[in-house]
């Protein structure tokens, strides 16, 4: 055997040894050469594939997939929700679209600090260990301006090729009737008591005074009428001689400055909400630059500091100082190092992140390699049970743990119930990654529009002076965090996941599974993961769980025991309850486009 073959054989054996605890995947990756899409349901993926078959690019696919998800995955996303997007264009440039709405101008932090919670504004009792004073997690009070619609229209206008009418057609078909699945039927059943408080929601979700059972047909006639009226606006604009982009702008104006905005305003006023027509009319997204870093030669892109995306950038910068492969995949040392690095990144997230339009964020330092090197020195052999944000500047903000708060375990039932995922890559190198979310069940339907309003304002803090303190016209710092990875400037990975605070933890592990350990898209998606809850929850009343570490049941008991000996507060959970539900698309060196989707969370992927 020559030296080259010998080295290859040794490397293969080493890689096999590192994966000795990893079972065969439940299904194979979907592979093709023209394009791929991965998302949260068959209905959504079907809508995206229709765009591919009609000659659309990955942006066309992503937009159609998202619109279909907002109709069919209403347990996790609605038309009044959010959709942060990352797009790589054929010229190699990566663009970000915020896709998150603003707080109504009438809102103030003091209003919510002193306001008493009303029936139906909590899906469960407040956690004992959270901040005093909170934004409701349900009802009309946490509604922002809808961000998803503007994000998708902007993506379509600037980077797609199809008309709005083509993009919305699959979604309209689904509003006319879809066979409901177990996930959606169960979400409605759990929300029945809430709907008793909101007749407009009961009208949509329990129209015959009973829950639609799995396999029965679910209709959304009000939303169908709204979506058709949006398509008609575009048709009329084109008939009058408007260009494609001007016709899409007409649809946008109709939603945010026309009849739909006025009807949402009227509903909000009638029900003592804060959202107004003026908030809708003032909202307008524009493409922006993502944040980025290099890791082992790969270029990683995330949305900005209005999201938690930069925490993955900081974590990668910290971890780049270690030989992760030498530690071996999911070994005690490997898991401990990743967890401690993430805890440092999340401490900075919880201290410094907020809407950059309202607060000055030390972005350059937080994302620098030198800063990461200093943070790396804090990682020792034992787990830290302290929150340790970096001290940046003469008067750094206080971590919320220094506010009026008691530490208590986060209720896992409140996690990972609120988001879907959409990723697409085509053979021209166009990439699309998004985490559509908000307006999940139980949601308030805005009158007869059929549009579910978001509950995202609960992600604000009410800590005076904090960068993420609630204010009118401001965006909350959200958890939604799509990801694009390039190799030598060329498409490599698009990945995203639901999971709230677990999103970037899961994405980090999946990224490393591919980059460091050579896994395929499906292997990486299905591989066992951990979740640290040593952070400030982005939801409910923002409770904290110092030292908590949840391990997948497939991580061996000896590893769990040694992590506990290192002072991690270890728990285990089923692969069916991982706190995330990711998808991943990878481009191989041969140009094959390979898509994987989490079978334990009923994700879907397809390529052609």
Secondary structure as GFF3:
##gff-version 3
##sequence-region A 1 608
A	DSSP	alpha_helix	3	18	.	.	.	ID=ss1
A	DSSP	beta_strand	30	32	.	.	.	ID=ss2
A	DSSP	beta_strand	35	39	.	.	.	ID=ss3
A	DSSP	alpha_helix	42	53	.	.	.	ID=ss4
A	DSSP	alpha_helix	58	72	.	.	.	ID=ss5
A	DSSP	beta_strand	82	88	.	.	.	ID=ss6
A	DSSP	beta_strand	94	97	.	.	.	ID=ss7
A	DSSP	alpha_helix	109	114	.	.	.	ID=ss8
A	DSSP	alpha_helix	148	159	.	.	.	ID=ss9
A	DSSP	alpha_helix	164	175	.	.	.	ID=ss10
A	DSSP	beta_strand	178	179	.	.	.	ID=ss11
A	DSSP	alpha_helix	182	190	.	.	.	ID=ss12
A	DSSP	alpha_helix	192	195	.	.	.	ID=ss13
A	DSSP	alpha_helix	199	205	.	.	.	ID=ss14
A	DSSP	beta_strand	217	218	.	.	.	ID=ss15
A	DSSP	alpha_helix	221	239	.	.	.	ID=ss16
A	DSSP	alpha_helix	244	257	.	.	.	ID=ss17
A	DSSP	alpha_helix	259	270	.	.	.	ID=ss18
A	DSSP	alpha_helix	277	282	.	.	.	ID=ss19
A	DSSP	beta_strand	291	295	.	.	.	ID=ss20
A	DSSP	beta_strand	298	302	.	.	.	ID=ss21
A	DSSP	alpha_helix	310	319	.	.	.	ID=ss22
A	DSSP	alpha_helix	324	327	.	.	.	ID=ss23
A	DSSP	alpha_helix	332	352	.	.	.	ID=ss24
A	DSSP	alpha_helix	363	366	.	.	.	ID=ss25
A	DSSP	alpha_helix	369	376	.	.	.	ID=ss26
A	DSSP	three_ten_helix	400	402	.	.	.	ID=ss27
A	DSSP	three_ten_helix	412	414	.	.	.	ID=ss28
A	DSSP	beta_strand	422	426	.	.	.	ID=ss29
A	DSSP	beta_strand	431	437	.	.	.	ID=ss30
A	DSSP	beta_strand	444	445	.	.	.	ID=ss31
A	DSSP	three_ten_helix	447	449	.	.	.	ID=ss32
A	DSSP	beta_strand	452	453	.	.	.	ID=ss33
A	DSSP	three_ten_helix	456	459	.	.	.	ID=ss34
A	DSSP	beta_strand	483	487	.	.	.	ID=ss35
A	DSSP	beta_strand	490	496	.	.	.	ID=ss36
A	DSSP	three_ten_helix	500	502	.	.	.	ID=ss37
A	DSSP	alpha_helix	503	515	.	.	.	ID=ss38
A	DSSP	alpha_helix	521	526	.	.	.	ID=ss39
A	DSSP	beta_strand	530	532	.	.	.	ID=ss40
A	DSSP	beta_strand	548	552	.	.	.	ID=ss41
A	DSSP	alpha_helix	557	565	.	.	.	ID=ss42
A	DSSP	beta_strand	569	573	.	.	.	ID=ss43
A	DSSP	three_ten_helix	575	577	.	.	.	ID=ss44
A	DSSP	beta_strand	583	587	.	.	.	ID=ss45
A	DSSP	beta_strand	593	597	.	.	.	ID=ss46
A	DSSP	three_ten_helix	599	601	.	.	.	ID=ss47
A	DSSP	beta_strand	604	607	.	.	.	ID=ss48
###
